[in-house]
Amino acid sequence: MFPLADFLRSRENSLEYLYAYHMPKLDYHGDPVSFQQPIEASVQLVKIQDEIIMNLEMIVTITMNCARCLDLVRQSEKVKKSFQLVDKSQQYSFVDSEWNEEIIYYSNNQLDLESVVHEQIMLTIPLKLLCCNGCQGICSRCGKESKGGECRCSNMVATTEIDPRLAKLKDWYQKE
């Protein structure tokens, strides 16, 4: 928890803080994901009239397998986000606020910075990560990577073998 009481009482209009977060390895829909540790988040709190704005910046480096060829891929993404901080006791007065999704509620002058950083890291994880845009993956027959050149069975599969689940469609097209 990040203490906000001193900042709220002070005459200072801004506060900068560097937060180091250790993201655990995780299983993301069956794919192992690891992170370059620690993830350093730069947090800036700014008082503007009656509002408190939190600016969050961090670079998240993700390591996971390519969705097609299973090679390890490392990707970095810069996260830059702004939030409005609102005391939980005032949460119902902010229902129609223009910030809506960017509102973070705090209580007892304590901000759960860890959960905010964790959530933003989770939002950077892609559903499927590719090692390159043209990745063809691996051959379903022999398991050879397409990056290593064409396998011998790629031509044979296209001309001789029909997926048994789709065999009825072949007959349907021949009738016309």
trRosetta pair geometry for C-beta under 8 A, 3 or more apart (Angstrom, degrees):
i j d omega theta_ij theta_ji phi_ij phi_ji
1 110 4.3 -3 179 -176 125 116
1 111 6.8 140 -165 66 68 38
1 112 5.9 -40 -107 -93 72 57
1 113 7.4 124 -146 12 25 84
1 114 7.9 -61 -62 5 37 105
2 17 7.4 115 -145 122 132 168
2 19 7.8 -56 -84 -94 128 133
2 43 7.9 -76 -127 115 165 166
2 110 6.9 139 65 -164 44 60
2 111 4.4 -29 62 65 103 95
2 112 7.6 -171 15 -78 84 8
2 113 4.2 60 -22 -22 126 124
3 6 6.4 53 125 8 111 97
3 109 6.6 26 -162 131 66 95
3 110 6.2 -32 -102 -105 49 71
4 7 5.4 -68 -162 48 58 111
4 8 5.5 58 144 -28 88 108
4 45 7.8 178 -126 -136 94 162
4 52 7.9 44 -158 -172 131 168
4 85 7.6 -177 -118 159 152 152
4 106 6.2 63 -2 142 150 161
4 109 4.7 -140 67 -174 90 72
4 110 6.6 -160 10 -82 93 19
4 111 5.5 86 -45 -21 117 103
5 8 5.8 -59 -145 36 27 110
5 9 6.4 14 162 -9 64 111
5 109 4.0 61 -66 154 82 149
6 9 6.1 -65 -147 43 28 104
6 10 6.1 32 157 -32 66 111
7 10 5.8 -53 -140 26 29 114
7 12 7.0 -74 -142 73 69 110
7 15 5.1 -75 -117 -17 124 152
7 45 5.9 20 -178 101 155 149
7 47 7.9 177 159 -46 94 114
8 52 7.7 -51 -96 -75 85 142
8 109 6.3 -106 10 -131 143 111
12 15 6.2 84 120 -63 132 85
12 47 7.9 121 108 13 56 122
13 46 6.5 18 151 -156 80 67
13 47 4.9 -118 -147 53 62 94
13 48 7.9 71 -168 -71 107 50
14 44 6.3 -7 -169 -176 107 95
14 45 6.5 161 -154 86 53 56
14 46 4.8 -7 -103 -103 91 72
14 47 7.2 -139 -65 16 48 72
15 44 7.2 163 82 -155 47 50
15 45 4.5 0 54 53 96 105
16 42 7.1 -16 -166 -173 98 89
16 43 7.2 151 -158 85 49 54
16 44 5.1 -15 -103 -104 76 80
16 45 7.9 -160 -73 23 32 67
17 42 7.8 151 81 -161 47 46
17 43 4.5 -21 66 67 95 104
17 44 7.7 175 23 -80 69 36
17 45 7.5 29 3 -6 111 100
18 40 6.1 -9 -174 -170 98 104
18 41 7.5 154 -160 79 49 47
18 42 5.9 -22 -106 -105 71 64
18 43 7.5 -180 -86 22 21 79
19 40 7.2 148 78 -158 45 53
19 41 4.5 -22 66 64 99 98
19 42 7.9 -177 23 -80 77 17
19 43 5.6 38 -6 -10 117 120
19 113 5.9 -127 -123 146 162 136
19 117 6.5 -137 109 -63 133 150
20 38 4.2 50 -176 119 98 149
20 39 7.4 142 -158 71 52 42
20 40 5.4 -24 -100 -100 70 73
20 41 7.8 -178 -82 20 22 73
21 38 6.1 148 64 -178 32 100
21 39 4.9 -31 67 66 91 95
21 40 7.8 167 20 -89 72 24
21 41 6.2 28 -2 -6 116 114
21 114 6.7 150 -120 -131 114 71
21 117 4.8 -175 -48 125 163 146
21 118 7.2 -149 -178 -64 144 70
21 121 7.6 -141 105 -40 139 142
22 37 5.6 33 -130 -146 78 115
22 38 5.1 -64 -77 -115 68 95
22 39 7.6 163 -90 18 22 80
23 26 7.9 -66 160 -14 94 110
23 35 4.3 27 72 39 123 156
23 37 7.1 -149 40 -97 73 86
23 39 5.7 35 -13 -4 112 128
23 118 7.1 150 -111 -118 92 74
23 121 5.6 -145 -99 160 143 164
25 32 6.7 1 176 -170 111 93
25 33 6.8 168 -161 84 65 52
25 34 4.7 -21 -111 -99 97 81
25 35 7.6 -162 -90 11 54 77
26 32 7.7 162 90 -150 35 52
26 33 5.4 -15 65 59 80 100
27 30 6.7 17 177 -95 97 15
27 31 7.3 144 -162 66 56 33
27 32 6.1 -33 -103 -95 64 57
27 33 7.6 162 -102 16 15 83
28 31 5.2 -35 70 67 83 89
28 32 7.8 116 20 -132 79 9
28 33 4.7 30 -2 -12 122 130
28 64 7.3 -45 45 -115 126 145
28 125 5.8 -126 -135 163 161 149
29 127 7.7 10 30 -154 156 69
31 64 5.5 54 151 -169 117 120
31 65 6.0 -136 -152 42 104 99
31 67 7.8 -48 -92 -95 147 75
32 64 6.7 179 91 -128 54 79
32 65 7.2 68 51 -11 80 104
33 62 6.2 -30 -163 -161 103 101
33 63 7.3 144 -161 74 52 52
33 64 4.7 -21 -105 -81 73 115
33 125 6.2 -1 -141 -130 162 129
34 62 7.7 136 76 -161 41 52
34 63 4.8 -21 66 62 90 105
34 64 7.5 162 22 -69 62 65
35 39 6.2 -35 158 -51 132 114
35 60 6.8 -54 -140 -165 113 83
35 61 6.5 120 -161 77 64 65
35 62 6.2 -31 -101 -103 71 53
35 63 7.3 -170 -80 17 22 83
35 121 7.3 -5 -105 -168 152 131
36 39 7.3 107 81 -78 71 73
36 61 3.8 16 9 70 122 124
36 63 7.5 102 -47 -22 75 106
36 74 8.0 62 -47 -153 112 116
39 58 5.8 54 166 178 98 133
39 59 7.8 -153 -150 77 83 51
39 60 5.9 10 -132 -107 130 72
39 61 8.0 -170 -100 25 91 74
39 117 7.3 158 100 171 121 119
39 121 6.5 77 115 -96 176 130
40 58 6.4 -180 91 -131 46 94
40 59 7.8 12 59 39 82 81
41 56 6.0 -17 -174 -162 112 93
41 57 7.1 149 -161 76 61 41
41 58 4.1 -42 -104 -70 69 126
41 113 8.0 179 86 170 142 108
41 117 5.0 -112 -37 -116 161 123
42 56 7.4 146 78 -158 56 42
42 57 4.5 -15 59 64 106 96
42 58 6.7 172 15 -71 69 66
43 54 6.4 -21 -164 -167 93 100
43 55 7.3 149 -158 79 42 56
43 56 5.8 -6 -105 -104 72 72
43 113 6.8 -38 -83 -142 161 129
44 54 7.2 151 78 -157 49 49
44 55 4.3 -8 58 56 103 104
44 57 8.0 24 -1 5 103 102
45 52 6.2 -11 -168 -174 97 102
45 53 7.4 152 -157 80 47 48
45 54 5.5 -18 -100 -101 69 74
45 85 7.5 -9 -134 -2 102 145
46 52 7.2 152 77 -159 44 53
46 53 4.7 -19 62 61 98 98
46 54 7.8 178 20 -80 73 28
46 55 7.0 37 -5 -8 114 105
47 51 7.4 154 -156 85 50 49
47 52 5.8 -26 -99 -102 65 72
48 51 5.1 -17 68 66 86 99
48 52 7.9 160 24 -94 69 23
48 53 6.1 23 7 -7 115 115
51 84 6.0 -53 -165 -145 112 106
52 84 7.1 116 75 -165 57 59
52 85 4.2 -40 91 56 112 110
53 82 6.0 -8 -176 -171 105 106
53 83 7.2 152 -160 79 57 43
53 84 6.0 -37 -103 -102 64 60
53 85 7.4 -166 -90 6 13 86
54 82 7.0 157 82 -156 49 54
54 83 4.7 -14 60 61 100 95
54 84 7.7 172 17 -96 80 11
54 85 5.5 79 -22 -41 111 108
54 104 6.8 -32 34 37 138 135
54 111 7.9 146 -80 -159 152 157
54 116 8.0 -15 117 174 150 163
55 80 7.8 -8 -174 -167 90 77
55 81 7.7 165 -154 88 49 42
55 82 5.2 -21 -101 -102 69 83
56 79 7.0 -26 120 123 98 103
56 80 7.4 171 89 -147 59 34
56 81 5.0 -12 60 63 103 87
56 82 7.4 178 18 -84 74 32
56 83 7.0 27 -7 1 113 106
56 116 7.0 -149 -82 140 157 118
56 117 7.3 -161 -158 -93 136 73
56 120 6.6 -150 121 -53 144 170
57 78 7.4 -10 -163 -175 85 92
57 79 6.9 165 -148 90 38 65
57 80 5.1 9 -107 -107 84 76
57 81 8.0 172 -75 24 47 59
58 78 7.6 173 91 -153 36 54
58 79 5.1 -3 59 55 80 107
58 117 7.2 71 -17 -142 160 99
58 120 7.3 111 43 111 124 132
58 121 7.9 -45 97 -77 141 86
59 76 5.7 6 177 -173 103 109
59 77 7.3 166 -156 81 60 34
59 78 5.3 -29 -102 -100 77 67
59 79 7.4 -179 -89 16 26 76
60 76 7.0 160 83 -152 43 57
60 77 5.3 -17 61 61 93 85
60 78 8.0 168 19 -93 71 19
60 79 6.0 45 -9 -17 110 116
60 121 5.4 159 -115 -129 140 79
60 124 4.8 113 69 84 150 163
61 74 6.3 6 -179 -175 98 98
61 75 7.2 173 -151 87 55 36
61 76 4.5 -22 -98 -96 79 84
62 74 7.1 166 85 -151 46 51
62 75 5.2 -14 59 61 95 87
62 76 7.7 170 17 -86 68 33
62 77 7.3 8 0 7 109 105
62 124 6.9 -171 -40 118 129 105
62 125 6.2 147 -117 -109 152 72
62 126 7.9 169 83 11 160 85
62 129 7.4 -157 110 -80 125 156
63 72 6.1 6 -175 -174 98 103
63 73 7.2 170 -148 83 54 42
63 74 4.9 -18 -97 -98 83 78
64 72 7.6 -179 108 -145 13 63
64 73 6.3 -24 70 59 59 88
64 125 7.8 79 -25 -150 150 97
64 129 5.4 110 77 34 112 142
65 70 4.8 -13 -172 -148 123 55
65 71 6.9 140 -151 69 69 25
65 72 6.2 -51 -96 -94 57 47
65 73 7.0 89 -161 12 15 90
65 129 7.6 136 87 68 35 106
66 69 4.8 7 88 51 134 79
66 70 6.0 -83 59 -28 81 10
66 71 4.8 24 4 49 122 76
66 72 7.8 -89 -15 -40 81 4
66 73 5.1 99 -65 -29 78 125
66 129 6.4 -102 -115 104 44 78
66 130 5.6 51 -151 -145 93 38
66 131 4.1 -40 -89 -29 137 95
66 135 6.1 -130 179 -167 136 167
67 128 3.8 12 -62 -165 158 102
67 129 6.1 142 -26 54 95 44
67 130 6.0 -54 32 -77 97 67
68 130 6.3 26 7 -122 111 91
68 131 7.8 -109 52 14 97 93
68 135 4.7 148 63 125 138 115
68 136 6.9 178 156 109 139 18
68 137 3.2 -104 175 -83 96 91
68 138 7.3 166 155 -2 68 67
69 131 6.3 -49 47 10 119 132
69 135 5.6 -114 -12 -172 114 118
69 136 7.7 61 -65 70 108 52
69 137 5.1 -160 -64 -132 66 38
69 138 5.6 123 -125 -42 62 83
69 145 5.3 57 -149 -132 118 104
69 146 7.2 -115 -91 31 117 85
69 147 6.6 26 -121 -8 161 115
70 138 7.1 -10 11 -24 106 128
71 131 5.1 25 68 -73 121 147
71 145 7.9 56 -46 -122 109 143
73 129 5.3 -166 80 134 139 120
73 130 7.4 127 -86 119 169 18
73 131 4.8 -144 -86 -96 119 70
75 126 7.6 4 75 0 160 123
75 129 6.2 -140 -8 -146 142 130
77 124 4.9 177 77 -161 139 121
79 120 5.4 110 178 162 153 118
79 121 7.7 -96 -31 -82 160 48
79 123 8.0 105 -120 77 127 105
79 124 6.0 -87 -70 -69 117 128
81 102 7.4 -162 175 -129 97 109
81 120 6.2 -144 17 -120 149 131
82 102 6.4 31 98 -176 64 142
83 99 7.6 93 -159 -175 48 126
83 102 4.8 -151 -116 174 59 83
83 103 6.8 136 -170 -113 87 14
83 104 4.7 34 161 -7 140 111
83 116 7.4 -94 -5 -148 165 132
84 94 7.8 -167 103 -150 132 143
84 97 7.3 -112 62 152 155 148
84 99 4.3 -38 9 -139 130 172
84 102 6.1 84 8 113 81 91
84 103 5.2 -29 68 -107 96 68
84 104 7.3 169 79 24 43 70
85 103 8.0 138 -102 -160 16 60
85 104 5.5 -30 -105 72 64 94
85 105 7.9 130 -161 -109 58 19
85 106 5.8 8 -169 -5 104 118
85 111 6.7 -47 -133 -102 130 127
86 90 5.6 -117 178 81 99 105
86 91 6.2 121 120 -94 124 61
86 94 5.4 -57 -123 -22 167 160
86 103 5.5 -7 7 -166 125 107
86 104 7.3 152 24 75 74 42
86 105 5.5 -40 77 -103 86 66
86 106 7.5 157 75 21 36 74
87 90 4.9 70 69 14 88 103
87 91 7.8 -118 100 -44 48 71
87 105 7.3 33 156 -156 13 76
87 106 6.3 -51 -108 70 47 78
87 107 7.1 96 -163 -101 67 48
88 91 5.4 -10 -158 -35 47 117
88 105 4.5 81 -88 173 77 117
88 106 6.6 -129 -29 82 88 27
88 107 4.2 -16 12 -78 134 97
89 107 7.6 112 -29 -121 79 84
90 93 5.2 -48 -178 34 81 115
90 94 6.7 70 130 -19 88 106
91 94 6.1 -72 -158 38 39 106
91 105 5.5 -1 -90 -106 117 134
92 95 6.2 -3 -166 -36 47 108
94 97 4.3 -13 -166 -24 78 132
94 99 7.4 -29 -174 57 116 108
94 103 5.8 137 140 -123 141 158
96 100 8.0 -26 -161 -81 21 99
97 100 5.7 178 79 -56 78 57
97 103 6.5 89 71 -63 142 132
99 102 4.6 -98 -176 68 88 94
99 103 5.1 107 112 -59 116 85
100 103 6.6 -88 169 -8 9 109
104 111 7.2 54 130 -148 125 104
104 116 6.0 6 -123 -98 147 125
106 109 7.0 38 136 -137 121 16
106 110 6.1 -172 -174 80 102 40
106 111 4.4 -50 -105 -90 129 69
106 112 7.4 179 -115 3 77 70
107 110 6.5 -21 77 52 55 86
111 116 7.6 -14 163 -13 101 136
112 115 4.5 13 135 22 115 113
112 116 6.7 139 101 -19 71 88
113 116 5.5 -57 -151 36 39 114
113 117 6.2 34 156 -16 72 106
114 117 6.1 -59 -148 39 28 106
114 118 6.1 29 155 -20 65 111
115 118 5.5 -52 -140 39 32 115
115 119 6.2 37 158 -23 65 105
116 119 6.0 -55 -150 34 27 111
116 120 6.6 21 154 -14 62 108
117 120 5.9 -59 -149 39 31 109
117 121 6.4 34 153 -21 66 105
118 121 5.8 -56 -150 34 30 112
118 122 6.4 30 153 -19 65 106
119 122 5.7 -54 -149 35 32 112
119 123 6.5 32 152 -20 64 106
120 123 5.6 -52 -149 34 34 114
120 124 7.0 36 152 -24 62 101
121 124 5.9 -57 -159 27 36 111
121 125 7.6 44 147 -32 63 94
122 125 6.1 -41 -162 9 41 114
126 129 4.9 119 68 -72 125 80
130 133 6.6 95 106 -94 140 28
130 135 5.0 -168 -168 25 105 133
131 135 5.3 105 50 -80 88 140
132 135 5.1 131 58 -48 73 90
135 146 7.5 128 -175 63 53 117
135 147 7.3 -28 -130 -59 74 106
136 146 3.4 -52 75 78 120 167
136 147 7.5 174 38 -47 93 61
137 145 7.8 -125 146 -139 27 64
137 146 6.2 50 61 2 41 120
138 143 5.5 -2 170 -157 125 45
138 144 6.6 162 -156 79 80 26
138 145 5.5 -49 -100 -94 79 52
138 146 7.0 -149 -98 -16 26 80
139 142 4.9 13 91 47 133 80
139 143 6.1 -61 66 -8 84 13
139 144 5.0 20 14 48 121 76
139 145 8.0 -118 -5 -62 80 10
139 146 7.0 130 -49 -64 76 79
139 151 4.8 -43 -47 25 157 148
139 153 6.3 110 178 69 142 111
139 154 6.3 -105 -115 -70 118 90
140 157 7.9 114 60 -134 100 162
141 151 7.5 -173 69 106 105 144
141 153 4.5 -112 89 122 146 151
141 157 6.0 -150 -35 -70 142 132
142 151 5.2 -172 51 -176 136 153
142 152 7.7 70 -28 48 158 80
142 153 5.3 149 -22 17 115 135
144 148 6.2 -105 176 65 96 123
144 151 4.2 137 56 -78 138 125
145 148 4.7 89 74 1 94 103
146 149 7.9 -136 -173 75 39 14
146 150 7.2 12 -143 -97 72 50
146 151 7.9 -82 -96 -11 58 93
150 154 5.3 -96 -168 34 98 144
150 155 7.8 59 160 -31 131 92
151 154 5.3 117 63 -23 78 98
152 155 7.4 -60 -179 31 43 98
152 156 7.1 28 140 -7 71 117
153 156 5.1 -63 -150 46 53 114
153 157 5.6 57 154 -30 83 103
154 157 6.1 -50 -144 30 26 111
154 158 6.9 24 158 -18 58 108
155 158 6.0 -60 -154 34 32 111
155 159 6.6 3 161 1 67 113
156 159 6.5 -78 -149 47 28 93
156 160 5.5 -28 -179 25 71 120
156 161 7.0 47 136 -4 79 106
157 160 7.2 -71 -112 52 15 80
157 161 5.1 -47 -141 48 56 117
162 166 6.4 -121 172 82 93 94
162 167 5.4 110 117 -95 123 76
162 170 5.9 -22 -151 -43 158 147
163 166 4.5 53 76 22 102 105
163 167 7.3 -141 91 -42 50 72
164 167 5.4 -17 -147 -20 42 121
166 169 5.0 -38 -176 26 77 121
166 170 7.1 87 132 -28 79 90
167 170 5.7 -46 -162 21 44 115
167 171 7.3 38 147 -12 67 100
168 171 5.8 -53 -158 36 41 111
168 172 6.4 46 146 -25 68 107
169 172 5.3 -53 -148 33 38 118
169 173 6.5 35 156 -17 68 102
170 173 6.2 -57 -153 36 29 106
170 174 6.6 27 151 -19 63 109
171 174 5.8 -59 -149 35 33 112
171 175 6.9 42 154 -30 64 100
172 175 6.1 -49 -160 18 32 114
172 176 7.9 26 151 -17 58 100
173 176 6.3 -55 -162 26 41 109
